[in-house]
Amino acid sequence: MPLKRFCVWVFLLAFVVRFGIVLATGQLGDLSRSEMERVALSFAAGRGLADPYYDATGPTAHVGPVYPILLGLVFAAAGSGLVGEVVKQLLACGVSALRCALVPWAADRFGFDEAVSRVAGILSVFWITALDTETKGDWEAGVAAVLLLLATVAWSRRPLAGLNDLQAGKRGLFWGVLYLLNQIGRASCRERVYA
């Protein structure tokens, strides 16, 4: 089977597995909100990036700005009730499935044997590191993983030294947006400081 078709099958299988888990666990109607979602709801309501806690606290830098804006757009379009939650979870399952589909493609780009890329793709379907993150869409890890995987493959073969100023600027801008999207680095720093 050609790689492109295999990646499509991996995407479809991963999506079915993840959304099946959503349905089997009953989390589809779960409207409990994380800090990220509360900021997104605030953004959707026109109050800006604010109110990460249960009480109104005003503008915040508690979470990075990119994902709450994206999530806020989903809530603005689909609402903050059950329909918005279903759309959010469908998108989360889709992003997670996209990450799975990119695994065999990335393995192929890095020069791994075809069998290795196929096994990696199949394993990625069932490798769910954080169930809520991959199926609920409450946090940005799924989107960050897809973008990091794409960036790593795209830029692994071209060193920084070979770039002109415009290319280096575009790459720096992309990594800056990625940093604003991904909270993992800041969270691990906070844990080390307060541990």
Helices and strands as residue ranges (DSSP letters): H 3-25, G 27-29, H 35-44, H 66-78, H 82-109, H 114-126, H 131-136, H 141-155, G 160-162, H 165-181, H 184-194
